C-alpha cells in the first residue's frame, strides 16, 4: 500500500470516528450527523494529504522510516518526489564541491568543510578580524581571550589540586 494512501485513510478514518461519536453524543438528527460526518471525513482526508506533502518536502527521511516500519518501501518516484531514490546518505562525501551553490569551488580544507556542512559564510573581505572555533566566529579581542584563557587555566589548576 502506498504511504500517501495510508495517510489519507488514517486521517479520514479519524475524522469519521470523531465526527460520528461527537454527533451522537450531542444528540443531533441522523441526517445532520451523516452530512457533518461526510464533510469531516473529506476535510480530514485533505488534511492528511497536506501532512503527507509537508513531510515529503521537509522530512523525507521520516516517511522512509515509516515506509520501512510498515513494510512499504516507497521511493521518490512513487510519491511524486523528484530525485528518485532519496536517502540521507546519498553517497556524497564531506568534501564534494561539484554542486554550483558553493561560494568557491576550491580553497582550504576548512572552507570546503564549512561549505559542505551548509553553514552560510560571509565573504572574507567583509568578515573582519575574527577567529573561527568549531564553525563559530569569535571576534579577535586579545584582552578578552587572555582573560578567558586565565580563567580556564585557573579552573584546571583548581581541579588538579583536589
Backbone torsions as a table, in degrees:
resi	resn	phi	psi	omega
1	UNK	NA	137.5	179.1
2	UNK	-68.6	140.7	-177.0
3	UNK	-65.8	-33.1	179.0
4	UNK	-65.3	-40.3	177.0
5	UNK	-65.4	-35.8	176.4
6	UNK	-62.3	-43.3	177.3
7	UNK	-62.6	-46.2	179.2
8	UNK	-59.9	-46.5	-179.5
9	UNK	-64.2	-43.2	-178.9
10	UNK	-63.1	-49.0	-177.6
11	UNK	-70.0	-36.1	177.9
12	UNK	-68.7	-38.6	175.9
13	UNK	-63.3	-40.6	177.8
14	UNK	-62.0	-44.6	177.4
15	UNK	-63.9	-39.1	179.3
16	UNK	-62.3	-49.3	-176.4
17	UNK	-66.5	-47.4	-177.6
18	UNK	-63.1	-45.5	-178.8
19	UNK	-65.4	-42.3	-179.3
20	UNK	-65.2	-46.1	-179.3
21	UNK	-64.8	-44.7	-179.2
22	UNK	-66.1	-40.6	178.5
23	UNK	-62.7	-39.9	179.3
24	UNK	-70.8	-41.3	-179.4
25	UNK	-64.5	-34.6	-179.4
26	UNK	-76.0	-28.6	177.1
27	UNK	95.0	30.9	178.0
28	UNK	-72.6	164.2	175.8
29	UNK	-70.0	156.4	-176.3
30	UNK	-61.6	-41.7	179.6
31	UNK	-62.3	-41.2	178.3
32	UNK	-66.9	-42.2	178.6
33	UNK	-61.5	-44.6	-178.9
34	UNK	-63.7	-42.1	-179.2
35	UNK	-65.6	-49.0	-179.2
36	UNK	-66.7	-36.7	177.3
37	UNK	-63.9	-41.7	177.5
38	UNK	-62.5	-46.1	178.7
39	UNK	-62.7	-40.4	179.0
40	UNK	-66.1	-38.7	179.4
41	UNK	-64.4	-45.6	179.3
42	UNK	-66.4	-42.2	179.3
43	UNK	-63.4	-42.2	179.4
44	UNK	-71.2	-30.1	174.0
45	UNK	-64.9	-41.4	176.5
46	UNK	-64.0	-39.3	177.1
47	UNK	-63.6	-40.7	177.4
48	UNK	-62.7	-39.2	176.0
49	UNK	-63.6	-40.1	177.7
50	UNK	-64.6	-42.2	178.3
51	UNK	-62.4	-43.9	179.4
52	UNK	-63.4	-41.9	-179.4
53	UNK	-63.8	-42.7	178.8
54	UNK	-65.3	-43.8	178.4
55	UNK	-63.9	-37.9	179.9
56	UNK	-67.3	-33.8	-178.1
57	UNK	-86.1	-32.3	-175.5
58	UNK	-99.1	-40.3	-174.3
59	UNK	-134.5	69.4	-179.0
60	UNK	-67.3	-21.4	178.3
61	UNK	-65.2	-34.5	178.8
62	UNK	-66.1	-41.2	177.6
63	UNK	-66.2	-36.1	176.6
64	UNK	-64.7	-40.1	177.3
65	UNK	-64.3	-44.5	176.7
66	UNK	-61.7	-40.6	179.1
67	UNK	-63.7	-40.3	177.5
68	UNK	-70.1	-34.5	-178.7
69	UNK	-70.2	-40.4	-178.3
70	UNK	-86.2	-7.9	178.1
71	UNK	94.0	2.2	177.0
72	UNK	-106.3	116.6	177.8
73	UNK	-93.3	113.4	-178.5
74	UNK	-110.5	128.9	174.8
75	UNK	-94.5	171.6	-179.8
76	UNK	-64.3	-28.3	-179.7
77	UNK	-68.7	-35.2	179.4
78	UNK	-69.9	-38.4	-173.2
79	UNK	-89.9	-1.3	-178.9
80	UNK	86.1	11.3	177.8
81	UNK	-83.6	142.0	174.4
82	UNK	-81.4	148.8	177.5
83	UNK	107.6	-6.5	175.3
84	UNK	67.6	-129.7	-175.9
85	UNK	-75.1	97.0	-172.6
86	UNK	-101.3	118.4	178.4
87	UNK	-123.0	155.7	178.2
88	UNK	-72.5	-23.3	176.3
89	UNK	-108.2	74.9	-169.9
90	UNK	-82.2	10.8	173.6
91	UNK	95.2	-1.4	177.9
92	UNK	-87.7	135.8	178.9
93	UNK	-79.6	173.8	179.4
94	UNK	-68.8	-21.5	-176.3
95	UNK	-106.3	20.4	178.9
96	UNK	-77.1	116.3	-178.4
97	UNK	-118.9	25.7	-176.6
98	UNK	-79.6	-14.2	-179.2
99	UNK	-80.0	148.5	-172.3
100	UNK	-78.6	-5.2	-175.1
101	UNK	-86.9	2.6	177.6
102	UNK	-81.9	152.1	-179.6
103	UNK	-65.4	-46.9	-179.6
104	UNK	-139.1	130.5	-177.8
105	UNK	-69.6	-25.2	-179.7
106	UNK	-115.6	176.5	177.1
107	UNK	142.4	-169.7	-178.4
108	UNK	-75.5	170.5	-178.0
109	UNK	-66.3	-34.1	178.2
110	UNK	-65.3	-40.1	178.7
111	UNK	-65.0	-40.5	-179.6
112	UNK	-66.1	-43.1	178.8
113	UNK	-63.8	-41.7	179.6
114	UNK	-64.7	-39.1	179.2
115	UNK	-69.3	-39.3	-178.6
116	UNK	-70.8	-29.6	-179.7
117	UNK	-80.3	-6.3	175.5
118	UNK	83.3	14.5	179.8
119	UNK	-80.3	124.8	179.5
120	UNK	-67.1	136.4	-178.6
121	UNK	-117.0	149.4	171.3
122	UNK	-94.6	162.3	177.5
123	UNK	-65.9	147.0	-175.8
124	UNK	-64.9	-33.3	-177.5
125	UNK	-72.6	-21.8	179.9
126	UNK	-100.2	-4.2	-170.9
127	UNK	-77.6	-39.1	178.6
128	UNK	93.2	-161.9	-175.8
129	UNK	-94.7	89.5	-178.6
130	UNK	-130.3	158.8	174.3
131	UNK	-115.6	133.3	179.7
132	UNK	-96.7	118.0	176.7
133	UNK	-123.9	114.2	-179.0
134	UNK	50.7	50.6	178.1
135	UNK	61.1	23.2	175.9
136	UNK	-117.9	125.6	-179.6
137	UNK	-82.6	124.5	178.4
138	UNK	-120.5	128.1	-179.2
139	UNK	-65.1	136.1	-177.0
140	UNK	-79.8	96.6	174.6
141	UNK	-120.9	103.9	-173.4
142	UNK	-57.9	-39.7	-178.8
143	UNK	-65.0	-43.0	180.0
144	UNK	-66.3	-41.3	179.5
145	UNK	-67.9	-38.1	178.2
146	UNK	-63.8	-40.4	177.8
147	UNK	-65.0	-39.6	178.6
148	UNK	-65.7	-39.2	178.5
149	UNK	-65.9	-42.8	178.0
150	UNK	-61.1	-40.5	179.6
151	UNK	-63.7	-44.2	179.5
152	UNK	-65.8	-39.7	178.0
153	UNK	-66.1	-37.2	178.7
154	UNK	-66.0	-39.4	176.7
155	UNK	-64.2	-40.9	178.5
156	UNK	-64.7	-42.1	178.3
157	UNK	-64.8	-37.2	178.2
158	UNK	-66.3	-35.6	179.0
159	UNK	-74.5	-30.6	-178.4
160	UNK	-76.0	-27.7	-178.7
161	UNK	-73.4	-23.3	-176.6
162	UNK	-72.2	NA	NA
